[in-house]
Amino acid sequence: MKILRITSSPRKEYSKSIKLGAAIIEKLLAAHPGASVKHKDLTASPFPHLEEVHLKGFYTPVEYRLPGYDEAVRHSDEAIAEIKEADVLVIEAPLYNLTISSTLKAWIDHIVRNDITFRHTPDGDVGLLTGKKVYVAVTAGYIYSEGPGKAKDFVRPLLQAILGMLGITDVTFIMAEGLSVPGVKETAFQKALDSIKI
């Protein structure tokens, strides 16, 4: 089994999403001896935000690409190849300002490509990256799974929709929330660890 781990937090050793992702990886390796892990740290090698040259490269057939287009598309092609190769993805997604980090969004913008990872049809979009399992490690200072914060969680609905668009529908969210809430933060992370089921 091949596992692709996606890190999007810049906080390194202080990051709870990195710790949660590592715990998921640990359980995956325990359940699947011999599995390999490829780690993509989006903060160490950030994906460029989309510019005109990227979009032109995406939509121009290889034989007609102008100089510079191939380099502009390289990040996207490599990221898509990594996903295709993987059986399982572990995406670490801390909740920043109610949504995902810009580093994770930039990666997403490079992997969502018409006729490569999904296809428009008269009956709706059809995903082309099927047969994969995804675990998403979500961390948040406030509580977003219930109560007044639930309507402000744009991490899980966004990732569920985008992954589904790509044909990846087997998605499990592991959430450590309330990490800054007195009376909750003391046990919040351990509660998330205990909820990991592989």
C-alpha positions as CSV (number, residue, x, y, z in Angstrom):
1,M,0.0,0.0,0.0
2,K,1.3,3.5,-0.9
3,I,0.4,6.4,1.4
4,L,0.7,10.1,0.3
5,R,0.9,12.5,3.3
6,I,0.0,16.2,2.6
7,T,1.2,18.7,5.2
8,S,-0.1,22.3,5.0
9,S,0.7,23.8,8.4
10,P,3.7,26.1,8.7
11,R,3.9,25.6,12.5
12,K,6.2,22.6,12.3
13,E,6.8,21.0,15.8
14,Y,4.0,23.2,17.3
15,S,1.4,22.1,14.8
16,K,-1.4,19.9,16.0
17,S,-2.5,19.0,12.5
18,I,0.9,17.6,11.8
19,K,0.8,15.6,15.1
20,L,-2.7,14.3,14.2
21,G,-1.6,13.4,10.7
22,A,1.4,11.5,12.1
23,A,-0.9,9.6,14.4
24,I,-3.1,8.5,11.5
25,I,0.1,7.5,9.6
26,E,1.3,5.5,12.6
27,K,-2.0,3.6,12.7
28,L,-2.0,3.0,9.0
29,L,1.5,1.5,9.1
30,A,0.5,-0.7,12.1
31,A,-2.5,-2.0,10.2
32,H,-0.6,-2.4,6.9
33,P,3.0,-3.6,7.5
34,G,5.2,-2.9,4.5
35,A,3.2,0.2,3.4
36,S,5.3,3.1,2.2
37,V,4.8,6.8,2.9
38,K,5.6,9.7,0.6
39,H,5.5,13.1,2.5
40,K,4.6,16.3,0.7
41,D,5.2,19.4,2.9
42,L,3.4,22.2,1.0
43,T,5.0,24.8,3.3
44,A,8.5,23.6,2.5
45,S,7.8,23.6,-1.2
46,P,4.8,25.8,-1.8
47,F,2.8,25.5,-4.9
48,P,2.5,28.7,-6.9
49,H,-0.9,30.4,-6.9
50,L,-2.5,30.2,-10.3
51,E,-1.5,32.8,-12.8
52,E,-2.3,33.2,-16.5
53,V,0.6,31.1,-17.6
54,H,-0.6,28.1,-15.5
55,L,-4.1,28.3,-16.9
56,K,-2.9,28.6,-20.5
57,G,-0.6,25.6,-19.9
58,F,-3.4,23.5,-18.4
59,Y,-5.7,24.2,-21.4
60,T,-3.1,24.0,-24.2
61,P,-2.4,20.6,-25.8
62,V,1.3,19.5,-25.2
63,E,2.2,19.8,-28.9
64,Y,1.0,23.5,-29.0
65,R,2.5,24.7,-25.7
66,L,4.6,27.9,-25.9
67,P,8.0,28.2,-24.1
68,G,7.4,28.3,-20.4
69,Y,4.1,26.4,-20.4
70,D,5.7,23.1,-19.6
71,E,7.5,24.5,-16.5
72,A,4.3,26.2,-15.4
73,V,2.4,22.9,-15.6
74,R,5.2,20.9,-14.0
75,H,3.9,21.3,-10.4
76,S,0.4,20.2,-11.4
77,D,1.6,17.2,-13.4
78,E,3.8,16.0,-10.5
79,A,1.1,16.4,-7.9
80,I,-1.4,14.5,-10.0
81,A,1.1,11.7,-10.6
82,E,1.6,11.4,-6.8
83,I,-2.1,11.1,-6.2
84,K,-2.6,8.6,-8.9
85,E,0.2,6.5,-7.5
86,A,-1.2,6.6,-3.9
87,D,-3.7,4.2,-2.5
88,V,-4.3,6.3,0.6
89,L,-4.0,10.1,1.2
90,V,-3.6,11.7,4.6
91,I,-4.3,15.4,4.3
92,E,-3.5,17.6,7.3
93,A,-5.9,20.6,7.2
94,P,-5.8,23.1,10.0
95,L,-8.7,25.4,10.0
96,Y,-7.5,28.9,9.4
97,N,-10.0,31.8,9.3
98,L,-12.9,29.3,8.9
99,T,-11.3,27.5,5.9
100,I,-8.2,25.7,4.6
101,S,-4.8,27.4,4.4
102,S,-3.7,29.1,1.2
103,T,-0.9,26.6,0.7
104,L,-3.4,23.7,0.7
105,K,-5.8,25.7,-1.6
106,A,-2.9,26.3,-4.1
107,W,-2.2,22.5,-4.2
108,I,-5.9,21.9,-4.8
109,D,-5.9,24.4,-7.7
110,H,-3.1,22.4,-9.3
111,I,-4.8,19.0,-9.0
112,V,-8.3,19.9,-10.2
113,R,-7.9,19.8,-14.0
114,N,-10.6,19.1,-16.5
115,D,-10.2,15.9,-18.6
116,I,-7.2,14.9,-16.3
117,T,-8.7,14.5,-12.8
118,F,-12.3,15.1,-13.6
119,R,-14.5,15.4,-16.7
120,H,-17.5,17.6,-17.4
121,T,-20.5,15.7,-18.8
122,P,-24.1,16.6,-19.5
123,D,-25.0,14.7,-16.4
124,G,-22.5,16.4,-14.2
125,D,-18.8,16.1,-13.3
126,V,-17.2,12.7,-13.3
127,G,-14.2,12.2,-11.2
128,L,-11.2,10.3,-12.6
129,L,-9.2,9.6,-9.4
130,T,-11.4,6.8,-8.1
131,G,-10.5,3.9,-5.8
132,K,-8.6,5.9,-3.1
133,K,-9.1,6.3,0.6
134,V,-8.6,9.7,2.3
135,Y,-8.1,10.6,5.9
136,V,-8.2,14.3,6.7
137,A,-6.7,15.6,9.9
138,V,-8.6,18.8,10.8
139,T,-7.6,20.9,13.8
140,A,-9.4,24.0,15.1
141,G,-9.2,26.3,18.1
142,Y,-13.0,26.6,18.4
143,I,-15.7,23.9,18.2
144,Y,-17.1,23.5,14.7
145,S,-18.8,20.0,14.7
146,E,-21.8,21.3,16.6
147,G,-23.4,24.4,18.0
148,P,-23.0,27.9,16.7
149,G,-19.7,27.1,15.0
150,K,-21.1,24.4,12.8
151,A,-22.3,26.8,10.1
152,K,-18.8,28.4,10.0
153,D,-16.9,25.2,9.2
154,F,-15.8,25.6,5.6
155,V,-13.0,23.0,5.8
156,R,-14.9,19.7,5.7
157,P,-17.6,20.7,3.2
158,L,-15.0,22.2,0.9
159,L,-12.7,19.2,0.9
160,Q,-15.6,16.7,0.7
161,A,-16.9,18.5,-2.4
162,I,-13.6,18.9,-4.1
163,L,-12.4,15.3,-3.4
164,G,-15.8,14.0,-4.5
165,M,-15.5,16.0,-7.8
166,L,-12.3,14.1,-8.4
167,G,-14.0,10.8,-7.8
168,I,-12.6,10.3,-4.2
169,T,-15.7,9.6,-2.0
170,D,-14.2,7.4,0.7
171,V,-13.2,10.3,3.0
172,T,-12.8,10.2,6.8
173,F,-12.4,13.4,8.8
174,I,-10.5,13.1,12.1
175,M,-11.1,16.4,14.0
176,A,-9.3,17.9,17.0
177,E,-11.4,20.9,17.9
178,G,-11.7,23.3,20.8
179,L,-8.0,23.4,21.1
180,S,-8.2,27.0,22.5
181,V,-11.4,26.6,24.5
182,P,-10.9,26.4,28.3
183,G,-12.4,23.3,29.7
184,V,-12.2,21.6,26.3
185,K,-8.6,22.1,25.2
186,E,-7.2,19.9,28.0
187,T,-8.6,16.7,26.5
188,A,-9.5,17.8,22.9
189,F,-6.4,16.4,21.2
190,Q,-6.5,13.0,23.0
191,K,-10.1,12.7,22.1
192,A,-9.2,13.1,18.5
193,L,-6.4,10.5,18.8
194,D,-8.9,8.1,20.3
195,S,-11.3,8.6,17.4
196,I,-8.9,7.4,14.8
197,K,-10.2,4.2,13.3
198,I,-8.3,2.5,10.4
